[in-house]
Amino acid sequence: MRAKSLLPAPLRKVARRVRSLGRRPEPPPIPGLPDGLARELLSDVCRKALGEDPLRTSYRHLSGFKTAGGAYRVYVETASGRPWSVFFKDCRYGRNDAPGLVDHPATLGPPEFAVYGSTDLEMRRFLPDVYHREETTGVGFRYLLEDVRGRYQKPTTPDELLEVVGNLHRLGRALRDWAIGTGEERLIGYDHALMRGLSEYATRTLERYASHAPDGESIRHVPVPRMAEVLARWEFQEYVEPSGVHGDFNRASVLLHTDSPDRMKVVDWEWAGLGVPHIDLAILLEHADQQLVTRALRTYAEGDPSISPAEHERLFLWARLATTLSNASILAAELLDGQRETRRDRSAYVRWLLRLAAEAFEKL
């Protein structure tokens, strides 16, 4: 069931334009191509898509959670002066690339490679066009994707987030049906075994952080072992049938069509799997206030009456415990074992995530 927006389409467009005026101007693009993107590949894709060769290229670095690679928007000007852009993603998950994932029970990389190779029509509705995908090493993956910016925008308002919530069940069904129908085995299983492994990983990592990090004293009061024990309980796997789980369903991964909010594109499928669908809801609402969480839970429960609203809320709290403990542990390991500088105060983010986890734990 799609959430009803409080604003008509013309006013939603105006609101987006007003928000865009307040954004900081982007730095100028860097001439050339990002490392890892071969000009021959881009030329081949450009010819197939536009019937022309690229004349000039430039790019912007968009993100890079891991120390190696990242996401880029690549700008192309063809020989006839036609502008175009594509999205390039270069991911590496080796021990030196992503130290926070070394002992994590989930394996990243293969799930996204599998999803971007899907030819299922219902799945393709949620995906940008995939021009190229390759596995560069056992821990490396590269993608060249359609840039849907302009026609699709990230959700920022409460109304837009509720539109996304209204689309979640359809997305979960599409991912589940495709995976089961094809026998796809590269997705993550968000099952009891993984949650037990995550409980052990979180307990071990956060105890190490509390003992060795400069601000470790600030988290010693958090009852991580007790929270981890709740996370690993069987009961939370028994409420609902497993569904498709994106696994990193934050606002940066979701794009709504500017004219038709029921149309949605989703990127960054590294954590894709099957399990309790409320995991995606918890990630999407990580920064939402309680009023929006209440509205979103009501919308989500209306789309799945197989269990009660109270059971939906209980699964949401459990999923919030799982996602915040996982993310806090990954960041803690990055801070202990990685050396990369960042503008973000990741220590403060670890503390904030653990506060969210503790609040969810107290309500369970």
KOLTI-854024 format. One line per field, with one value per residue (C-alpha): x, y negated, z. Coordinates in nm, 3 decimals. Layout:
residues N
east	c(X,...)
north	c(Y,...)
up	c(Z,...)
END
This chain:
residues 364
east	c(0.000,0.142,0.158,-0.060,0.144,0.017,0.142,0.020,0.279,0.328,0.397,0.639,0.837,0.843,0.958,1.247,1.356,1.349,1.558,1.810,1.865,1.988,2.249,2.615,2.750,2.938,3.311,3.404,3.448,3.797,3.904,3.962,3.833,3.848,4.099,3.963,3.741,3.896,3.832,3.775,3.490,3.330,3.363,3.195,2.906,2.872,2.851,2.586,2.377,2.417,2.567,2.866,3.215,3.302,3.510,3.574,3.523,3.531,3.410,3.314,3.387,3.056,3.139,3.386,3.298,3.583,3.943,3.967,3.754,3.427,3.136,3.171,2.954,3.126,3.040,3.070,3.059,3.025,3.182,2.861,2.854,2.587,2.613,2.567,2.660,2.700,2.757,3.079,3.131,3.457,3.437,3.704,3.650,3.995,4.145,4.330,4.037,3.761,3.903,3.562,3.428,3.710,3.532,3.175,2.956,2.812,3.008,2.980,3.040,2.876,2.519,2.542,2.712,2.423,2.150,2.297,2.302,1.930,1.710,1.386,1.137,1.001,1.351,1.459,1.187,1.390,1.735,1.918,2.031,2.352,2.594,2.881,2.970,3.288,3.453,3.810,3.949,3.798,3.727,3.684,3.384,3.319,2.997,2.900,2.537,2.271,2.272,1.906,1.962,1.722,1.430,1.480,1.571,1.666,1.377,1.422,1.080,0.856,0.606,0.873,0.999,0.643,0.623,0.935,0.783,0.477,0.700,0.898,0.675,0.680,1.059,1.095,0.867,1.050,1.390,1.262,1.077,1.374,1.621,1.404,1.300,1.658,1.811,2.044,2.281,2.506,2.268,2.312,2.090,1.961,1.876,1.939,2.293,2.391,2.235,2.421,2.743,2.659,2.598,2.943,3.107,2.942,3.027,3.390,3.445,3.275,3.451,3.780,3.674,3.579,3.923,4.145,3.977,4.052,3.681,3.616,3.517,3.206,3.047,3.135,2.792,2.616,2.488,2.624,2.627,2.263,2.161,2.351,2.168,1.830,1.947,2.025,1.689,1.496,1.160,1.226,1.279,0.936,0.700,0.704,0.815,1.158,1.143,1.394,1.620,1.826,2.034,2.163,1.833,1.936,1.816,2.121,2.039,1.680,1.559,1.196,1.067,1.002,0.654,0.548,0.661,0.537,0.832,1.157,1.517,1.750,2.131,2.410,2.303,2.615,2.410,2.124,1.973,1.669,1.531,1.308,1.197,1.182,1.562,1.517,1.253,1.485,1.770,1.549,1.416,1.747,1.744,1.365,1.189,0.932,0.635,0.761,0.847,0.489,0.343,0.582,0.501,0.130,0.186,0.406,0.161,-0.127,0.072,0.108,-0.194,-0.064,0.063,-0.062,0.064,0.216,0.411,0.531,0.657,0.835,1.010,1.105,1.267,1.456,1.570,1.685,1.885,2.044,2.132,2.263,2.475,2.616,2.697,2.842,3.068,3.187,3.273,3.441,3.661,3.741,3.850,4.066,4.221,4.196,4.399,4.183,4.107,3.747,3.556,3.292,3.333,3.296,3.350,3.045,2.853,2.943,2.809,2.489,2.426,2.471,2.226,1.967,2.043,1.999,1.666,1.536,1.665,1.483,1.152,1.181)
north	c(0.000,-0.333,-0.609,-0.909,-1.226,-1.545,-1.754,-1.736,-1.667,-2.032,-2.142,-1.853,-1.982,-2.333,-2.198,-2.012,-2.326,-2.531,-2.268,-2.260,-2.636,-2.590,-2.329,-2.409,-2.444,-2.138,-2.170,-2.168,-1.820,-1.678,-1.641,-1.285,-0.957,-0.803,-0.527,-0.191,-0.314,-0.238,-0.488,-0.201,-0.071,-0.414,-0.474,-0.142,-0.216,-0.569,-0.443,-0.186,-0.435,-0.748,-0.640,-0.870,-0.866,-1.072,-1.383,-1.510,-1.352,-1.462,-1.321,-1.387,-1.154,-1.097,-0.859,-0.604,-0.422,-0.180,-0.293,-0.165,-0.270,-0.455,-0.595,-0.854,-1.052,-1.065,-1.346,-1.298,-1.543,-1.371,-1.475,-1.661,-1.845,-1.628,-1.609,-1.278,-1.123,-0.776,-0.633,-0.440,-0.228,-0.060,0.163,0.362,0.565,0.696,0.691,0.367,0.209,0.253,0.359,0.321,0.609,0.856,1.055,0.954,1.260,1.113,1.131,0.819,0.795,1.106,0.997,0.671,0.844,1.092,0.828,0.613,0.920,0.983,0.991,1.029,0.765,0.682,0.646,0.429,0.178,0.095,0.092,-0.158,-0.025,0.173,0.101,0.308,0.518,0.710,0.900,0.769,0.999,1.221,0.908,0.643,0.539,0.259,0.127,-0.126,-0.227,-0.458,-0.798,-0.850,-1.188,-1.451,-1.215,-1.060,-1.234,-1.124,-1.140,-1.420,-1.519,-1.310,-1.273,-1.136,-0.894,-0.766,-0.713,-0.497,-0.301,-0.238,-0.081,0.143,0.450,0.454,0.424,0.707,0.937,0.867,0.945,1.260,1.398,1.340,1.501,1.805,1.842,1.843,2.032,1.739,1.832,1.527,1.319,1.277,1.491,1.270,1.579,1.705,1.818,1.474,1.299,1.528,1.445,1.075,1.098,1.249,0.998,0.699,0.819,0.890,0.569,0.330,0.480,0.423,0.068,-0.004,0.117,-0.043,-0.343,-0.692,-0.741,-0.378,-0.471,-0.643,-0.316,-0.085,-0.139,-0.003,0.353,0.496,0.865,0.847,0.669,0.927,1.209,1.060,1.015,1.387,1.514,1.748,1.583,1.288,1.519,1.675,1.378,1.345,1.534,1.424,1.144,0.963,0.732,0.456,0.430,0.074,-0.101,-0.451,-0.769,-0.785,-0.444,-0.529,-0.754,-0.851,-0.956,-1.330,-1.293,-0.945,-0.867,-0.509,-0.460,-0.402,-0.321,-0.162,-0.142,-0.003,0.362,0.483,0.608,0.764,1.080,1.261,1.226,1.014,0.724,0.473,0.446,0.208,0.008,-0.033,-0.157,-0.402,-0.553,-0.564,-0.947,-0.992,-1.141,-0.940,-1.104,-0.997,-0.649,-0.609,-0.719,-0.495,-0.190,-0.251,-0.272,0.038,0.242,0.151,0.308,0.641,0.734,1.089,0.983,0.722,0.362,0.448,0.735,0.506,0.262,0.538,0.657,0.297,0.255,0.582,0.477,0.140,0.327,0.544,0.264,0.018,0.281,0.396,0.044,-0.064,0.243,0.191,-0.171,-0.077,0.174,-0.087,-0.330,-0.067,0.091,-0.169,-0.483,-0.677,-1.041,-1.157,-1.478,-1.289,-1.234,-0.858,-0.816,-1.032,-0.829,-0.504,-0.647,-0.769,-0.430,-0.253,-0.494,-0.400,-0.031,-0.069,-0.248,0.030,0.296,0.135,0.145,0.509)
up	c(0.000,-0.102,0.156,0.074,0.035,0.194,-0.100,-0.461,-0.729,-0.841,-0.483,-0.431,-0.729,-0.585,-0.247,-0.413,-0.598,-0.276,-0.094,-0.379,-0.350,0.006,-0.078,-0.090,-0.443,-0.562,-0.632,-1.001,-1.152,-1.199,-1.563,-1.683,-1.541,-1.192,-1.130,-1.237,-1.520,-1.858,-2.135,-2.380,-2.163,-2.130,-2.505,-2.582,-2.343,-2.480,-2.839,-2.748,-2.550,-2.761,-3.090,-3.033,-2.886,-2.577,-2.651,-2.298,-1.957,-1.593,-1.262,-0.900,-0.610,-0.433,-0.149,-0.023,0.299,0.241,0.214,-0.143,-0.436,-0.403,-0.603,-0.877,-1.115,-1.451,-1.694,-2.068,-2.354,-2.691,-3.020,-3.113,-2.778,-2.620,-2.236,-2.057,-1.723,-1.575,-1.228,-1.163,-0.851,-0.755,-0.446,-0.265,0.050,0.137,0.486,0.417,0.233,0.492,0.831,0.997,0.789,0.847,1.120,1.039,0.970,0.647,0.320,0.106,-0.267,-0.419,-0.326,-0.521,-0.815,-0.826,-0.802,-1.078,-1.299,-1.256,-1.565,-1.369,-1.488,-1.142,-1.000,-1.294,-1.201,-0.891,-1.055,-1.273,-1.609,-1.567,-1.850,-1.712,-1.409,-1.337,-1.055,-1.056,-0.784,-0.520,-0.315,-0.589,-0.799,-1.050,-1.198,-1.462,-1.411,-1.544,-1.374,-1.285,-1.117,-1.241,-1.299,-0.954,-0.628,-0.277,-0.027,0.224,0.360,0.588,0.302,0.071,0.335,0.381,0.004,0.033,0.323,0.107,-0.159,0.077,0.064,-0.316,-0.319,-0.065,-0.264,-0.589,-0.436,-0.259,-0.562,-0.792,-0.549,-0.482,-0.845,-0.973,-0.680,-0.620,-0.335,-0.318,-0.109,0.266,0.488,0.769,0.968,1.321,1.237,1.108,1.406,1.642,1.458,1.468,1.843,1.895,1.660,1.831,2.181,2.093,1.893,2.132,2.434,2.251,2.168,2.530,2.644,2.379,2.216,2.354,2.430,2.523,2.877,2.736,2.621,2.909,3.064,2.752,2.820,2.495,2.605,2.715,2.394,2.190,2.369,2.272,1.914,1.881,2.007,1.780,1.841,1.610,1.314,1.361,1.330,0.951,0.642,0.514,0.260,0.046,0.244,0.083,0.400,0.353,0.291,0.396,0.229,0.005,-0.147,-0.243,-0.525,-0.593,-0.934,-0.936,-1.090,-0.974,-0.616,-0.652,-0.891,-0.703,-0.791,-0.537,-0.545,-0.323,-0.292,-0.107,0.189,-0.012,0.135,0.270,0.619,0.844,0.620,0.906,0.878,0.585,0.770,1.070,0.853,0.661,0.986,1.172,1.184,1.205,1.506,1.699,1.527,1.185,1.313,1.440,1.106,0.913,1.127,1.068,0.692,0.694,0.902,0.668,0.385,0.573,0.789,0.841,1.185,1.429,1.450,1.790,1.632,1.353,1.615,1.806,1.489,1.408,1.750,1.708,1.360,1.499,1.764,1.493,1.252,1.508,1.685,1.351,1.231,1.565,1.570,1.212,1.284,1.611,1.428,1.162,1.433,1.603,1.294,1.016,0.963,0.719,0.803,0.779,0.833,1.029,1.402,1.387,1.762,1.828,1.571,1.749,2.074,1.905,1.741,2.073,2.234,1.969,2.027,2.402,2.359,2.134,2.377,2.670,2.479,2.374)
END
